[in-house]
Amino acid sequence: MFNNNNSNDISPNVSHIGEGLQVEGDLTSRGTIEISGIMNGNIKAHNIKLLETGSIMGSVKAEIFEVFGYVEGETEAGEVKIGKTATIKGDVYFKENLKIDEGADVDGYLKRLTDNAQKNSQKTTPQKSVKSKSEDTENKKAVNQN
């Protein structure tokens, strides 16, 4: 009756957080999750569809993420579709495709992720050049001499 196969294959099953249902905590699925209720926590799945009445307060990671409701948190997905009824408060990182319908409200950065660049690479600081003591001393002598 139950399959205890621990493979990382995508599950054809669809899970649903219905309207009126509030989930507290993190959620992980190999399949599809449809949300029309409230999700307070981080969510990770292959495909996430946030319906108009749904909201997520936490980070989202998915291969496909369709948003028609409210998200407050960081989003990372291969493909992101933001519908006209969506509100997103947080940064959106996508790998392949991003579609935003007219009327959608996004308050955050939209950034394409590449294989070479990661989210934290934008926070790097330039490195200072290192001088040897002899170079530094020569420069001081040159500056101090008239």
N, C-alpha and C positions, 0 to 999 in steps of 0.2 A: 504494500500500500504506500509506504513512504520510501522515497529514494534517498539513500544516504551518500550519494555521489558528491564528493567534495571538489569537483572540477570548477574552474572559473568560467565556465560557459555562461552565456546570457540566458536567463530564464524567460520562457514565454509567458509566465504568469504576470498578472496585473494586480497590484495591491492598491487599495483605495482608502484614503483618510476622508471620511464623509463629512458633509456639512454638519456642524454641531459637535463634532468630535475634536478634542484637543489632546495632542500628544506631547509629552514632556520627555526630553532625552534625545539621544542620537539615534539615527535610523540608517541602516545599510541594507541594500537589496541588489541582487544581480539582474533583476528584471525591471519592470516599469512600475512607477508609483504615480498615482493620480491623487492630487490633494485639493479638496474643496473645503477642508476644515482648517484647523490651526496647528502648525508644527513649531514647537519651541525647542530647537536643538539643531544640530548639524545633520545634514542628510546627504547620503551618497548612494547613487543608483545608476544603472545604465541609462535609463530614460525617466525623466521627471516631468510631469505636466501639472503645473499649478493653475487651477481653474480660477475663475473670476472671484468666487467667494472664499478662496483659500489664501492663507498667509504663512510665510516661513520667517521665523526669527532665528537666524543662524546661517552658517555657511552651507553652500550647495556645491556638490561635485557630481558631474554627470557627463555622459557622452552626448546626450541630447537633452536640452532643457528648454521647455516651452513655458512662458510666463504670461498669464492673463490676470494674476492676482497681485498680492503684496509681498515683497521680499525685503528684509532688512538684514544685510550681511553680505559677505563676499561670495561671488559666484564664479565657478570655473567649469567650463564645459567645452566639448569639441564643437558643438553646434548650438547656438542660442537663438531662439525666436522670442521676441518681446512683442506681445500683442498690444492693441490700442488701449485696453483697460488695465494694463500693468503699471505698477509703481515699484521701482527698485531704488533702495537707499543703500548703496554700497558699490564697490568696484566689480566690474564684469570682465573676466578674462575668458577669451575664446580661442580655440585652436584653428578652426576651419571656417565656419560661416557665422555671420551675425546678421539678423534681420530685425529691424525695429519698425513697427507700424506707426503711422501718424497718430498722435494723441497719447502715446506712451510717455511715462514720466520716469526718467532715469537721473538720479542724483549720485554720481560717482564717475570714476574713470572707466573708459572702454578700452581694452588693450588686447591686441592679438598676441598669443603666445607662440613662439617658434621653438624649434628644437634647441637652438643655441642660446636663446634668451629665456630667462626665468623671471618670475614675479619680483624677486628680490634684487635682480640685476640693476633696476632703475635706482636703487638706493646706494649704489657704490659711490665712493668719494675718490677724487683724483689723488694719485700717489705723488708724494713730493720727491724731487730728485735728491739723491744723497751725494754730498760733496766730501771729498777727502779733506783732512785737516790742512794739508799743504796747499790745496787749492783755495781754501777759505782764508788762510793766512796771506797768500799772495794777493788775493782780492782786497783784503783789508789794507795792506801796504800800499797798493795802487790807489785806493780811495783816499787814504790819509796823506799821501804825498802831494805837495803842490808844485 
